[in-house]
Amino acid sequence: DFQTILKQLPHKEVGMANDDCHPRFIACLLRLGDLLDMDDNRFCPVMQRIAGENRPQLSKAHEDKHSSIRHFRLDSERIEISAICETVDGYVEQWRWLDMLRNEMQNQMARWQDIAPSADLGLLPMLGDIKVDIVGRSLVTEQGKRPEFTLNANRVMELLKGDNLYERFDMVRELIQNAVDATLLRIWETDREVVEKLIAEGKARQLPSELLAKYPITIRFQQSEDQKQNEANEQIEWLLTITDQGTGISQSDLQYITNVAGSAHNAKRRMLINSMPEWLQPSGTFGIGLQSAFMWSEQISIQTKSLYTQEALDIKFHRPVGPKKGLVEIEMVNDYKRPIGTSLTISIKTAAKSFRGPLFLEPDKSMLAQQMVDCDPLLDQYFPDEAYSLMDKLLETAQYAPAIFKFNFPIESLRGDVDSKMTIGDFYEETNCRFSASFGQKPLNKLYYRGQLVKDTKGLPSFYLFNYVIDIYSANAANWLAFNRNTLSSKGKNEIGDLIYKNLKIWIKINFENIKQENKAALSAFANLQK
């Protein structure tokens, strides 16, 4: 880096005998020498043939870059370069190389007094015409750039909001999943010995509650302090805060978080995940968790502290298609008492009164139904059913997730913290799945992936007089689920039948003797599985 040379290398120091040494001057000449090493006969044809046509595309681009030189002048007065490239990739590499030369010449000319040993050496040569073209009929749309498809941020957000691709309530699942993933990483980093001991003892069917309780996830959904309940208001502002005690976010993590699907390129995180047992690994894979919150809110506020760097950051993410066009505000705070983890807050506005929810809900399983029991649609001026539905979604999403949750809701029965931890059936290590089964004529098959319900059951195999629930803890989400996580992917549909059949075989072997005699007839089709 040019600035590093100015900072770290001296302009002049004692050399040999009566001669002085000028490290900065030598370093700058070496930099120019490297940039001007542009021989057009650089690559040996014999070696190219030996390497074959399968050599890397980047190598071919650099070959084209060097062979493209048509005019090259280099003397004490002027530098001129003209190149005509055969390929677009060669054109891009040549442009990038010459752009580095332009920047280097400008930097050295601006600081030549601090570089040259003496004014007697004169100045650097002037930079003359530097031209790059592409041969034949090939065209480029923008100078120096590779013509390629890009994603329009506005259109991407519109697609995410489309009912057929991504629903508003899916945001709840994505944000909770982010908190769960961070918690699992924290457990593996700080309590790895405990987990490895459980595995060695054959107890790796689920993490014990006492271990999960060390890192609870708190979900708070309350009316904003700035807007007290007022029956005259047409809208109510709520604050949803999800706080985890996971690994937190560092400055270096932000470059991946701010890009849609960028987390998949975080090499350090991927190495950590690959070291974990498959059943413990996070499920995040599509990289849209944080962006999904913009379907409800213009801004996401985060307070975090990194497990690795101990950095405490306050971050504000603004909606990509909002007034601030995706601005990210980052502030380093001096808060040594802040616990490790992340607290995310978004503002949500709902109608003060609406009755758009389902009319037939079980009061003991739905907060929306509980509130509807005492509500008069004609007389009551306040009934934010969308807010109640959102709370139902929060509870449903957390129900089977591998974590301990504490809820704080504006409902009498949920004003304090409530612990929640449930599991589905038994864990089978052979398949990395939780599985349970029952008998019944009405098909009630359910599919979960790492504790999250998959809504659309099309593609799931059905069995006569027999129902099952399966929770998959193998592979990553992309192996089983479509982008919205509500349906099976094409690959998932092809493989789910075999997986369910394997779990069914295990379940029958374990439970066959305990099944009531009258129900054994329903298993006649699976009699061979006893063997």
N, C-alpha and C positions, 0 to 999 in steps of 0.2 A: 504494500500500500504506500502511495507516494507520501502521505502525511506522516507515516511511521518512519520513513527515511529521514525526513526533516527533524523529527523529534529525537530519534535514537542515534543517528550517525552524526559525528562531528564534522564541521566544515573543514577543520584543519587540525592536524596533530603531528607530533614528532615522528619522522620517518627513519631512514637510514643515513648515517653520516650527517652531512649538512643539508640533506634533502628533507622536505616536509611531505607528509602524506595527506591525501584529500579523499577520505572514504565516501563522502556524500557525492562528490563529482564522479568518482568511478562507478558508484551504484547507479547513478542516473544515466551514464553512458551505456552501461550494461542493459538497462531497461530499454533504451532506444535501440540498441543493437539487436535485442531480441525481437522487438516489434518490426524492425526493418529487415529481418532475415526472411525475405520473401522470394527465394529462388523459385523459378518456374519449373526447374527440373529436379525437384526435391525427392521424388519417390522413385525408387528403383523398379522398373517394369518387371524384372524377374521375380522380385519379392512380392509384387502385387499379384502375379499369376500364381505363385505358390500359395499365397493367402487365400486366393479364390474369390468368387463373387459373394460369398457369405460373410466377408469381413464387415464390421459394424458400420451402420449408416453414417455415424459421425466421422469415421475415418474416411469414408468416400467423400463426404462434404469437404473435409480439409484437403484431400487430394485435388478436388475441383478448385478449391480456393487458391492453391499454389499454382496450378497449371493455367489459371485464368489470367495471369499477369501478361499484359500486352505492352505496357510502357512503364519503365521504372527509371527515374532520374534521382540520384543521390549525390550531392556535392556540398561544398561549404556554403553555397548560396541558396539552394532550393531543393525541396523534395516534391516529386511529382509521381503519381501512381495512377495507372489506368488498368482496369480489369474487366474481362467479359466472361461470365460464368456459364457453364453448361446446365447446371441444375439450380433449382430454387434453394435447396439446402446449402449448396456451395455459395450462392449469392448471399444468404443470410450470414454465414460464417465470415465471408470476406468483409461484409459491411460491419459486422461486429468487431473484427480485427482492426479495420481502418478507423473505426470510431474510437477504439482504445488508443490508437496512434494520435488522433486529433486531440484527445483529452490529455495525453501525456505531454505532447508538444506545448499545449496551452499552459499546463501546470508548470513545466520547467521554464518556459519563457517568463512567466509571471514571477518566478522565484530565482531567476538566473543569478542574481547578485549573491544570493545565499548558497549557490551551488558551485559556480565557477571559481577556481583558485585565484584567477587574476583577470582584470579587464583586458589585458593584452591578448587573451584567447579569443576575443570577439564574442559574437552572439551565435545562437543556434541558426541553422538555415531556415529560411521562410518555408512555410507549408503552402505549396502551390495547388494545382488541380488534383483532387483525389476523387476518382470516378469509378463507379461499379455499375455494370449493366448485366443483363441476362440475354443469352443468345437466342436467335430465332424469334418465334412468335410468342414465347412465354412472357407473361406479364406479371407484375406485382401490383397490389392495390395500394400499398403504402411503402414509401422508400425505406429500405433496410429491414422490413418486417416480412415474416413468412405468411403468405395468404392462408388463413385457416379459419375454421368455425370457432366462434366464441359464444358464450351464454350471456344473454341480456338479463341483467338483474331484475328489472321490472317484470319481464315476462316469466322468469323463474318463480317469482313470488306469486304471480297470478296462477301459475300451474299448481303450486303448492296449495293454494286456497281452493282450487277446484274440487267440487264434491266427489268427483270420480277418482281423484288422486290422493287427496289428503284432507281430512276433516278437521274442524276446529278443535274438537275434543281430543283428537289424537295428540295434541300438544301436551296434555297431562301425562300421557304415557311416555313421551320422549323426554320430558324434563325429569320425571321420576326415575326413568331408566338411566339418565346421566348420573344422578345421585347414587343409584345402586352400583353402577359400574365403578365410580370413584371409591365407594366404600369397599368393594371387593378387592380393588387394587391396594387400598390401605391395609386391609387385613393381611394380604399376601406379603406386603412389604414389612409390616411391623410384627405380625404374629405367625410368620411362616413356620416356625418350629412347631407351634401348636397344631397347625393344619397338617404338616408332614407326619406328626405323631398320630393323628387321627387316621390318616391314610395307612400308615404302617400297622395300626391296630384293626384295620378293616372297618372303621367307623365313619368312612367318608360318605355317608348318605346325605348329610346336610350339616352345615355349620351349627354348632351348639348355640342355644339362645344366649348363654352367658358371654360368648365371644361376640355375637352380633350386638348385644346390648352395650358393648363398649363404644360402638360407633352408630348410635341411633340416627335416623333421618327424621327431622321435624318438619311437618307441613302445617303452615298457618294460613288460614283464609279468613280474613276479617275485613270489615268495612273500613275504608280509608279514614284516617283521623281528620283529614281536611274536609270531609263531607259527612257529617252526622246524618243519621236517618231522618229524612224529611218526606212526608207523604206527598208533598207538592212536586218533588223532583220526578222528572220523567226517567232519569237514569241514576244508577247507583254505582259509585266507584269502589272497587274492592282491591285489596292487595293480597296477592298470592306469594308466599315466601316458602321456598324449599331449602332447607339447611342440612348439609351433610358434613360428616367428619372424615371425608375421603382424603385424597392426596393433594387437593388444592390445585391452583393454577399459577404457573410461573410466567415470567415475561416471554421465555422461549416457547411456551405452550401456545401463546396467543396467535402466533403466525399460522398455526394449524387450525385453531378454533375459528378464526375470522374468515376462513375459506370454507364454502360448502363442500362437505366430504373431504376436508383437508386432514382430519384426524387420522385417516388411514395411512398417511404419509409420515406420521410421527414415529420414526424408527426406534427411538428409545422406548416409547410406550408399547410398540409392537413386540419388542424383545421381551419386555416384562410380561406381557400377556402370554406369549409363547412358552414362557417358563412355568406357567400356572397349569394345574390339572384342568382338563377340558371342562368338567362340570362346574368349575369355579370361575371360569373366564367370563369377562363382561360380554354383553350381547351387542353393544353398539357397533354398527358397521356402515350404516348408510350416511352418517355424518350430517344429519339435518336436525338433530335434537334442539340445539339452541335457536336455529332459524325458525323453528315451528312456533316459538313464542310470539313472533311478530304478526301472527295471524290474529292475536288478541290485543297486542300492545305496541305502542310506538317506540318503547324503550325497555331495555333489560338492564337492571342494576345488579352488580355482583360485588360482594365483599369476599375476599379469599386470602388464604395464606398457604404457600406451597410447602409440602413435606420435605422437598429436596433442597430448595434454596432458602427457605424461611422468609421469602419475600411476602410482604403484606400489600395487597393491591386493592384499590377501588376502581371498578371498571364500569363504564356505561356504554352499552351497545345501542346504536340508533338504527331504526328500520331502514333497510337498503333503499326502499322506494318512498321514504318519508322526506320531510323538509331538510333534514341533515344528511341525507343520502349515504347512510351506512357508516357515519362517523363513529369511531371508537375512541372514547376518552379514557385514558389510563393514568392513574395517580398512585405513586408509591407513598404509603403511609407508614409512620413510625408507631406501630401498635404491637409491641412485643407480647401483650396479653391476649391478642386475638388467637383463638384456637385454630389449629390446622383444619382445613376444609374449605367449603364454599357455601355461601348463602346467596341465593338468587331470588330477586323480587321483580314481579311485573305487575302493572296496573291493568285491571280488567273492568270494563264497564258493561253493565247489564241493564235491561229495562226494569224499572221499579215495580211494574205490574205486567205480567203476561201469563198466559195459560196455554203454553205450547207443548207441555210435557205429556207423556202417555197418561191416559186416564186409568189404566188398570195396572197398578203396581202393588207389590206386597209391602205393607207399612213396616214390617219388621226387617226388610232388606233394603229399603230405599228411603233416604231422607226427604226426597221430593214427595213421596207418598205420605210420609209422616206429617209434612206440613199441609198437604192438601186435605187431610182429614178434618182439620179445624178451620179451613178457609172457605169463605163464601165468594165465589167468582164475581157476583154482582155488587156486593156491598163493600168488600175489603178493597182498600186503596193501595195496599202494599203486598205484592207476592212476586218476588224475583225468581221465577221458576228456573230460569237459565242458570242462576247462581247455585240453586239447590242441585240441579243436574250436574253441574261442575263438581260439587262436593261429592256426589255419588260416584262420579268418574274417578276422583282422587282415591276414595276408599276402595273401589273395585280394582284399580291398578295396583294398589299397595297390598291387596289381600294375600296374594301368593308369592310376591317378590321376595327374593332371598335377603331380607334385611328386617330390622326392627324399626317400626314407624311410630311416631308420636304426633297426634293430630290436635289442632286447636281451631275449632270452628265456631261460628256465631249461633250455635244451636244449644239449647239448654243441656241436652244429654252429651254434648261434645264441647263444652266450654273449657274443660281441662285437657291434660294430655291423656291419650288413650293408646295403650300398647296394642299392636296388631301383628300377629305372626301365625300364618296357617300354611299347611303344605297339602299337596295332592298325593294321596296314596303312598305306596312304598317306592323307594328308590332302588332301581336295578342297575348295578354297576356294569353289567354286561352290555347294556344299551345306553347308559347315561341318561335314563329317563325316570320320571316318577309316573306311576301307573295305578289306576284303580278301575274296578269293573263292577257291574251290577246287572240284574235281570229286569227286563221290562219290554213291553210291546212297542211303546213309543220311542223312536230314536232320539237319544239325548247325548250323543257323542260330543265331546269337547276337546279342543286342542289348545294347549298353552305352549309358549316358548319362553323358557327361563322365567316362569311365573306370570307372563303376560298373555291374556286371552287373545286368540286369533278368532275374529268374528265370523268370517265366512268359512263354513265347514264343507264347502264343495270340494270334492276330491278326497275326502276322508272315506275309507271303507266302512261299510255297515254290516252288522251281523244280526240275523233273525233272533228276536227275544233277548238280545244281549247289548248292553251299552258300556261305554268306557270313557275315561278321561285320561289324557296323556299330557305330560309336561316335559318337553324335550330340553335336555341340557347338553346337547352335542353340537359340534360345528358352530358356525356363526349364523347370524340372522339371514344373510344373503343366500345361504345354502337351502333355507327352508321357505323364506317369506318373500313376498313381493315388496316393492318400495314402501308402501303404506303400512306394512306389517299386519294388515287386516285379512289378507288372503295368502294362500300358498303360491310360491313361485312355480314355474314350469318344472324345474328340477325337483322342487319339494313334492309336487304331485306325483312324480314318477317314483319317488323313494319312500314316501310316507307309508304306503301299504306294507312294504317289507318291514319297516320299523315297528309298526303297530302289531303285525303278526308275530314278531320276535318277542315283544312285551307280553302279548296275549299268551304265548306258549309258556313263558316263565310264570305268569299269573296262575294259569291252570295247574301247572305242576305243584305250585305252592298251596293252592286253595282247593284242589279237587276233592280231597277227603272231607272237607268241611262244608261243601255245597250240599244243600238240602236235596233229598232223593228226588223230589218232584222236579227240580231244576236240572238234574243231570241229563235229562232228555234233550235239553236245549244245547248241551255240549256234545251231542253225538257226532256232530260234524268235526269236532276237534279231538276225537278220541285218540287219534294217533299221536297227539302232542303229549300224552302222558308218558310216552316211552322215553 
